[in-house]
Amino acid sequence: MVSVVNLAVGKELLIGRTVNSNALWIGGRLYRMGTMLDRVLTVTDSLDEISSGLNELLSRRPDFVIVVGGLGPTPDDMTLKGIARGLGVRLRFDEAALRLIKEHLESVGRTFEATPARKKMATLPEGGVPLANQVGTAPGVRLTAGSSVIFCLPGVPREMRDIFSNFAEKEIRDKLGVMHISKVTMKLTGIYEASLAPSIAEAFKMHPEAYIKSHPRGLKGGVPTLELDITVVSKKAAKARATYAELSEFLSRRVADLGGSIASKRESVK
């Protein structure tokens, strides 16, 4: 399994001003690729917090660190300076990064001038490679620290998704290799989560590598409702399908034995 962690930077995420939709999106994207986020660490706009947060995540030796937020032109955008501090390297002005900023501005009909704010966005930690941002102004940055690859992405969701999809995702997919995913979401009625819990525990013992998760949806017309997710990921297609089939059959049978029923299922078997 490939290890991916996320360092989310921004006071707005910690004071209830902004929901961290970026972590939600990255987590979902990785899950559909056959891996997942191992950890999300959220820090405020502080050099000490950014640098210590990075080193805390790097101490786990992840394959990838996805840093999101704080790449813009304003004084509170200090992520790259904090990353440089954490890595023990200097900041340096990067001509290639400034060219990316210039190309983007001109592509949307804006006049380019090498202002201090734009030069700030083009000042990267030593060893950083700028990544084109096709949606906004601030480039992303790729760095390495030992065996870990670090991607620094803007916090604006559309910009983050653009750079993640064009750069980070490709590297993660290459590291993962081909993954086969078989999954289903069942909508259950007439059964409480607590009643199904022992059967889920048995299923975990059968295949601890699988993802099995129940989601209570409350009472509808006085009848308990529940969603049940089963996901199996493997490099071998036959193993993914066989394990999935065994778990799906086992839990479906237990639902029926407990007096519940499967109202619908959304299935994907590859």
N, C-alpha and C positions, 0 to 999 in steps of 0.2 A: 504493500500500500504506500502511496506517495503521501508525504506529510506536508500539509499546507496550513499556515497560520496567518492571522490577520491582525495588523496593528491599525486601529482606527483612531485618527487624530482629530480633535475638535471639541472645544468646550461646549458647543451647541448640542453635542450628543449626550453630554452629562448633566445638562440643566433642564432637560425636557423641551428644548427648543426644536430639535430635529430628531426624527426617528432614524435609526441606522439602517436604512433600506439597502445600503451598499453591501453590508455583511449578509443580509438576507439574500440578495441577488447572487453574490459570489458563492454562498453556501449552496444555493439551489443549482447553480451552474456546475459546480464541482460534483455535486451528488449525481447529476445526470451524466457526468463524464465517468463515474465509477469510483470517485473518492469523496473526501469531505473536508471541511474545515476542522482542524483539531482544536483550535483555540481562537477566540476573538478577545483581544485586549484593547480597551478603549482608554485613551489618555487625553488630557487637556493640552492646550496650546502652550507648552512649556518645554524649553530645551532639556531640562533635567528629566521631565516625564517621558519625552519622546526618546531620548538616548537610553534611559534605563529600561523603558518598555521594550525597545528593540533588543537590548542585550538579554533581557529576561526571556524573550521568545527565541533568540539565537542559542541560548543555553540548552534548549531542547533539541538542537541540531535538526531543524526542519529542512525539507527539500526546498520549500519556497516560503518566503515571507511576503505577503501582500500588504503594503503600507498604503493607506487611503486618507487623503485630506491634507490640506496645508501647503499646496504647491503654488498658490496664487501670488499676487503682487503686494498684498497688504502686510502691515507689520506683524500681525498675528499668524501669518503664513510662514512658519519657521520649521516645517518638517525636514527639509533637506539639510538645514543647519544642524538640527537635532540628530539626524541620521549620521552626518559626518562626525559629530561629537561621539556618538555611540560606537562608530567604527574606528575612531582614532585617526581620521584622515582630514586633510584640509579641504576647504571649498575652493573651486576654481571656476573662472568664467569660461563658458563653453561656446565657441563660435557656431558649432553645428546646432546647438540648442537654439541660439538666437536666430539662425536661418529658418528653423522650423517655425518659430514664432512669426517671423516675417512672412513666410510662405502662407501660413494660415490666415493672417490678417489681410494680405493681398487677395487671397482666394475669396474672401467675403466682402471685398470692395472697400477695405479700410486702408488708410494711409499708414505706412510703417515709419516709426521713428524709434531709435534705440534709446528710449527713456530709461531712467534708473529703475523704474518698476519692471520694465521688460528685461533689463539686464539681470535683475534679481532672479527672475524666473529662469534665466539661462545660466545661473551660477549653481553648479552641481558638486556633490561630493567627489573627490578625486577617485578616478576609476569608473565613474558613472557614465552610462551611455544614454543619450537622450532618445526618447521614443515619440514618434509623431502622434499628435493629438488632432484628429480630423474634425472634431466637434467644437473644441475650444482652443484657448490660447496656450495654456501652460503645458509643456511637454511632460510626458512621463519619464521615468528614469529606471534603468536596469543596473544593478550592482551585484557583486558577489562578496560573500564573507565565508571563507572556508568552503565547505561543500554546499552552503545555502545560497540560493539565488533570491535577491531582493528586488521586488518591483514596487516603485513608488508611483502612485496614481492620484490624479486630482479627485477631490471630494464631490464635485458636481456629478450626479449619477450618470448622465448621458456621456460625459467625458470619460468617466471611470470605465464604463462598459465598453466604450470604443477601444481604449488602449488595452484593457484586459483581453478582449476578444482577439485583437490583432497581434498581440505579443505574448502575454502571460499564458493564455490558454494553449497556445501552440506548444510552448515548452512543457507545460504540465502534461498535455496529451502525449508528447513524445516520451516523457519519463514514464508515464503510465503504461504505454503500449495499448494494444487493443483490449478493451474490457467488454465483457458480455453482462448485460443487466436484465434480470427478469423480475418483474414487480407487479403488484396489484394493490389497489385501494378498494376495500370492501365496505359498503354501507350496511350496517347491521341494525336490526330492530328486535325489540323484545328481549334484550339481554343487557345486563349491567356490566360495567368494566370489571368490578370486583369479582363477579361470577366467572368471567373469562380469564382473569389473571393467572390462576394455577395452570391453565392450559398453555398460556403464553410462556410461562416459566418452563414447562415441559418442552415446548418447541425450541426455546433457547438452548436447553441441554442437548437437544438433537443436533442443532446447528448453531453454535455460538457466534459464528461469523456472519450470520444473517442479521438484517435489520427488521425488527418486528416491533411495531408501536401502535398502541390503541389511543384513540382520541374521543373522549366522551362528548356527545353533542346535546345532552340534556333530554328532557321529556318532550315528546310531541304527541299531543292528544292523550297524555298520561302514559305513553309507551316509551321506554328508554331507547335511545338511539346512540350509535357508536360507529366510528370509522376505524378500520384496522388496516394498517400498512404492512406489507411483507415485501422485502427487497433482498435479492441475492445477487452478488457481484462476483464474477470469477473471470480469470483469463481464459478459461475453457468453457465454450458455449454449452457443451453437453452437461457439464457439472452444474452450471448456473440453472439450466432448465430442470435437471433432475432434482436438485435441492429445492428449488422453488415449488415444483409439483408436489413433492413430499410434504412440505410445510403447508401449502395451500390446502391440500386434501385433508391433512390432519386437523387444521384449525377450522375448516369448514364443517367437518364432521362434529367437532366439539361444540361449535355454535349450535348445530341442530340438536345435539344431545341435551344441551342446556335450555332448549326451548326457544332459541332465537332463530332468526331467519336472515338470509342475505338479500337485502332489497335490491342491490345493484353492485356491480363490480367494474372497475376500470383497470384493464389488464394490459401489460406489455411484456411479451416474452420473446427474447432474441437469442 
